[in-house]
Amino acid sequence: MLTFKIAFRNIFRQKRRTFLTILTMFGGFTLAAISIGWADGTYNNIINIFTRNQLGHIQIHHKGYLDRPTLYKTITDYEALGATIENIKNVEAWTPRIFSAGLVSVGDKTAGVRIIGIDPVRENNTTLFNPKIIDGKPFSDTAAFEAILGKGLAKILKAKVGDKAVIVSQGADGSIANDRYTIVGLIDCGDEISNQTSFYLHIDDASELLVLSGRIHEMVIVVDHLDHVAEATEEIQKSIDNPELDVAPWQVVAKSFYRAMQADKKGSWISLFVIILIVAVGVLNTVLMTVLERTREYGVLRAIGTGPGQIFRLVIYEVAIMAVISVIVGTALSLLSLHLLSIYGIPFPDNGFEYGGVVFTHGYAEINLISILAPTIAVVLSAMLVSIFPAVRAARIAPARAMRMH
């Protein structure tokens, strides 16, 4: 306890040097905390928007559909399957989808399209479909031979709300599928390709057109939090217990997107390492200079009977006290900064970027345990490690020689 009291007193003897040392550790801590919090918040926000607006957190397909999509790999009795999924913990909503390709004509204009059959109510509850409609109105709750076009497709076809669209495709029974639908809305899918190819139908209209008899190609599921995706995926797999169906989390469905996120995260940890390295070098330099300047003082302590171990602990305690002060002040500033960044965010350059049909314009931070805990451990541990050498040097000072130094 006496050694600790002396150490606490010593750090205020050279206020300027102490301030600079604390400032170095404080700056490193704050930069690291904000960097981690902003990176995690941005990644999670991008993932959340990407999954909740289009992909979903979990998808169910017929086995092999993701590797080689085809009209014939379908899911039967999806309503009963959905009823089972609804009772699983953390599941918020689910929606069925049908996919096919076809040719659509409006007047004398024709274009190739991707037919997407959706349940209007479930799709809106799951992926917020209706707010994306920029002209016209959403689908009726029941099938009414209505269609919603991507805004780019409407431009290609010179189509507007109220026009009639004729679709030609292939039915699951091998027949030529064709019918006429009224365009009731135009939608902004978020990316140019989807806007130019998306042709939405009510799921019952799509099922009748493609002769699927109530079968679907995909079930999209969202859960209450990204952290629960793995658990929910496992529970869904156990509950449906069907070897003919694949239950895949978003990390599997969107492999390239997931890999890009992981690679970027690794880059942020490298940045953290560089920050902590700079802090460690600064602390080492300051503590080593302090030991050299106080050589005579340590010599006197040794001469009056202070043991090497006590000298060693004295130096370590001084650095530890400064590290704790840095962490306390840094935590307060970091929490305030992260809170503001979680509200206002930081705009991405060039008006953001687009990925998978979603445009991201801002990066938002989040306050989590790792953003405070990781910098705390890194700063304190690095400070302790770099102070060992100066502490050993101080402990090994020869009293007679040290006392002759000026």
C-alpha positions, -999 to 999 in steps of 0.1 A, spaced: 0 0 0 29 24 9 45 17 -25 12 25 -42 8 58 -23 43 68 -33 36 59 -69 4 80 -69 23 110 -55 51 106 -80 29 109 -111 21 145 -100 57 156 -95 63 160 -132 28 172 -143 38 180 -179 53 145 -185 24 128 -168 -1 148 -188 17 138 -221 18 102 -211 -19 101 -201 -27 120 -233 -9 94 -254 -28 65 -238 -61 84 -237 -58 93 -274 -50 57 -284 -79 44 -263 -104 69 -277 -93 63 -313 -95 25 -308 -129 26 -291 -144 49 -318 -129 29 -346 -143 -4 -333 -177 11 -324 -180 28 -358 -168 -3 -377 -192 -27 -358 -221 -2 -361 -215 3 -398 -212 -34 -406 -243 -43 -385 -263 -14 -400 -253 -24 -436 -261 -61 -429 -294 -52 -412 -305 -30 -440 -294 -55 -466 -311 -85 -450 -343 -68 -438 -350 -50 -471 -344 -78 -495 -325 -109 -485 -339 -119 -451 -318 -133 -423 -326 -170 -432 -339 -186 -464 -354 -220 -471 -352 -236 -505 -355 -270 -521 -322 -289 -518 -298 -276 -545 -319 -246 -555 -292 -220 -545 -266 -237 -566 -288 -242 -596 -321 -224 -595 -349 -240 -616 -386 -237 -619 -391 -273 -608 -372 -272 -574 -401 -261 -552 -414 -262 -517 -448 -278 -511 -473 -270 -483 -455 -238 -474 -483 -225 -452 -479 -254 -428 -442 -249 -428 -447 -212 -421 -470 -220 -392 -442 -241 -377 -416 -214 -382 -438 -187 -366 -436 -206 -333 -398 -206 -332 -381 -183 -307 -367 -150 -321 -385 -153 -355 -403 -121 -364 -419 -128 -398 -416 -149 -429 -427 -146 -465 -430 -170 -496 -417 -162 -531 -419 -176 -566 -393 -170 -593 -393 -174 -630 -382 -157 -662 -403 -144 -690 -410 -118 -717 -433 -89 -710 -449 -66 -735 -465 -32 -730 -478 -19 -763 -451 -24 -789 -423 -26 -764 -409 -60 -751 -383 -69 -725 -370 -99 -707 -380 -99 -670 -376 -118 -638 -411 -128 -625 -413 -125 -588 -444 -138 -571 -450 -124 -536 -476 -125 -508 -483 -87 -505 -491 -88 -468 -463 -111 -457 -437 -95 -480 -444 -60 -466 -443 -73 -430 -410 -91 -437 -390 -68 -460 -410 -35 -461 -421 -39 -497 -448 -12 -499 -425 18 -489 -404 10 -520 -433 18 -543 -427 52 -559 -458 54 -580 -492 39 -579 -504 16 -551 -495 -17 -535 -511 -50 -545 -546 -59 -534 -546 -85 -506 -562 -110 -530 -551 -119 -565 -565 -94 -590 -542 -98 -621 -521 -69 -610 -484 -62 -616 -458 -39 -601 -427 -31 -623 -392 -20 -614 -389 17 -624 -361 9 -649 -383 -17 -666 -412 8 -668 -388 32 -685 -377 5 -710 -413 -4 -718 -425 32 -717 -451 19 -693 -471 38 -667 -496 29 -640 -528 17 -655 -513 2 -686 -518 -35 -695 -488 -58 -695 -487 -92 -713 -464 -118 -699 -451 -149 -716 -432 -177 -698 -432 -214 -693 -454 -233 -670 -442 -261 -647 -462 -286 -667 -444 -276 -699 -471 -254 -713 -467 -219 -726 -477 -196 -697 -492 -162 -707 -517 -137 -693 -524 -100 -691 -520 -79 -660 -528 -43 -650 -498 -23 -639 -507 -8 -605 -474 4 -593 -437 12 -600 -410 2 -575 -375 13 -567 -356 -20 -560 -325 -1 -550 -302 -11 -579 -302 -6 -616 -303 -43 -627 -332 -52 -604 -351 -20 -615 -347 -31 -651 -358 -67 -647 -382 -70 -618 -418 -79 -626 -438 -85 -594 -471 -105 -593 -494 -115 -565 -482 -150 -554 -516 -166 -564 -514 -150 -598 -478 -162 -603 -487 -197 -591 -516 -199 -616 -495 -184 -644 -466 -209 -639 -489 -238 -630 -472 -244 -597 -504 -254 -578 -495 -236 -546 -458 -245 -546 -431 -219 -540 -393 -215 -545 -382 -196 -515 -392 -187 -479 -376 -156 -464 -374 -153 -426 -363 -124 -405 -354 -126 -368 -354 -100 -341 -316 -95 -340 -286 -105 -361 -271 -122 -331 -299 -147 -331 -296 -158 -367 -274 -189 -360 -296 -201 -332 -328 -196 -352 -314 -213 -382 -306 -244 -361 -340 -244 -345 -358 -241 -379 -337 -270 -393 -346 -292 -363 -383 -282 -365 -389 -289 -402 -367 -320 -402 -369 -324 -440 -337 -336 -458 -352 -322 -491 -351 -286 -478 -320 -264 -472 -322 -239 -444 -294 -213 -450 -285 -181 -430 -278 -149 -449 -240 -157 -446 -245 -187 -469 -271 -171 -492 -249 -140 -498 -214 -154 -496 -197 -127 -515 -213 -100 -493 -204 -118 -461 -168 -123 -472 -165 -86 -481 -177 -77 -446 -153 -101 -430 -123 -88 -450 -132 -52 -441 -134 -62 -404 -100 -77 -405 -87 -44 -418 -102 -25 -389 -84 -48 -364 -51 -41 -382 -58 -4 -377 -64 -11 -340 -30 -29 -338 -12 1 -353 -29 25 -329 -19 4 -299 16 0 -312 20 38 -314 7 41 -278 31 15 -266 61 32 -282 51 65 -267 46 51 -232 79 32 -234 98 63 -244 82 84 -217 87 58 -189 123 51 -199 132 88 -199 116 91 -165 137 63 -151 169 78 -165 161 112 -150 153 97 -116 184 74 -114 197 93 -84 163 91 -66 162 53 -71 198 51 -59 188 69 -27 158 45 -22 181 15 -26 206 30 -2 181 34 26 170 -3 22 143 -3 -4 144 -37 -22 146 -41 -60 111 -56 -60 97 -25 -44 114 -3 -70 101 -25 -97 65 -23 -84 68 15 -79 74 20 -117 47 -4 -127 22 12 -103 29 46 -117 22 34 -153 -9 15 -141 -23 46 -124 -18 67 -156 -33 39 -177 -64 37 -155 -69 75 -156 -66 74 -194 -92 46 -196 -117 64 -174 -114 97 -193 -113 79 -226 -144 58 -218 -164 89 -211 -154 107 -243 -157 75 -264 -193 68 -251 -203 104 -260 -187 102 -294 -202 68 -302 -236 80 -291 -235 110 -314 -222 88 -343 -250 63 -337 -275 91 -342 -260 112 -370 -235 88 -386 -208 97 -411 -217 101 -448 -199 78 -472 -180 96 -500 -196 99 -535 -231 96 -522 -225 61 -507 -224 28 -525 -248 1 -537 -246 -36 -529 -272 -63 -536 -299 -38 -544 -295 -15 -515 -278 19 -514 -258 28 -483 -252 65 -477 -241 67 -441 -221 47 -416 -235 46 -381 -216 37 -349 -230 15 -321 -221 13 -284 -212 -23 -274 -190 -40 -249 -162 -49 -273 -157 -13 -283 -148 -4 -247 -134 -36 -234 -109 -43 -263 -92 -8 -261 -91 -11 -223 -73 -44 -224 -51 -33 -252 -40 0 -237 -35 -13 -201 -18 -45 -213 5 -27 -237 14 0 -211 22 -27 -185 43 -47 -210 64 -18 -222 70 -6 -186 86 -39 -176 120 -30 -192 123 5 -175 111 -10 -142 138 -37 -144 163 -11 -152 153 10 -122 153 -21 -99 188 -30 -109 204 4 -103 235 3 -81 230 27 -52 266 40 -49 269 47 -86 234 62 -89 240 86 -60 271 101 -77 250 110 -108 237 146 -113 
